[in-house]
């Protein structure tokens, strides 16, 4: 595989590593079909492309944000999106590690948006029978910020958090601030006037291969860090099985390629948004 020519994909910011995990030993990974090298020296952090002859390119643009190192292979026209909750001092920052998946990163975003699978994939955690119906909610492309949002989402969840085993209806809001990032805002059970924020940063390595890291900003002061991470990792690894078994692995953007239901309102908005942008990487539209 070679580096994509898809300018829409190239001009995005991507999280490629957890900053705390970067030592002096170089880290080699891939982004959009291109080998890159992450290094740390006396001058700080660097990301460079590994060229065909083994040489290294000049430094790529980088930013450190939300505990991750971000870079781009193109020229972004916008800065990395803001997570307002990351600035609140009383929140717990919980990084949950990286998971690699044999699927388009866009499929991973879409799965994150899907509430209908909760009772069947995350049984007795995020959903359970007979509570399988997805109540109607609102999905929209917010033109002023160029993001996809799904609001007024509710769903019965048997286990709201790592330390609340009793079931209750959760109030959820979904946000897609860039093609390979998706967020969930959940009304905090302990502080109903505030929201927990959970983000999923996706690194598209190839069109059909990605890795992702969940990052959480929580108000939970009861659970241990281990409990919080384990709770999220269990959910994520359950999702991995489903995502890797979807066919095709890439995201179909053609109309009627996959028939949506009412519960897929956020997915329909997300796909329409991607198509409007002209993104081809990771889709079944003549990509790469």
Secondary structure, DSSP 8 states (H G I E B T S, - for coil): ------HHHHTS-EEEEEGGG--SS-EEEEETTEEEEEEEETTEEEEEEB-TTS-B-S---EEEETTEEEE-SS--SS-----GGGG-TTSEEEEEEEEEESS-HHHHHHHHH--TTHHHHSBTTTBBTTB------EEEEETTTTEEEEEEEEEEES--BTTB-S-EEEEEEEEEEETTEEEEEEE-SS-TTSEEEEEEEEEEEETTEEEEEEEEEE---SS-HHHHHHHHHHHHHHHHHHHHT-SSSSB--STTSS---GGGHHHHHHHHHHHHHT--TTBSSS--
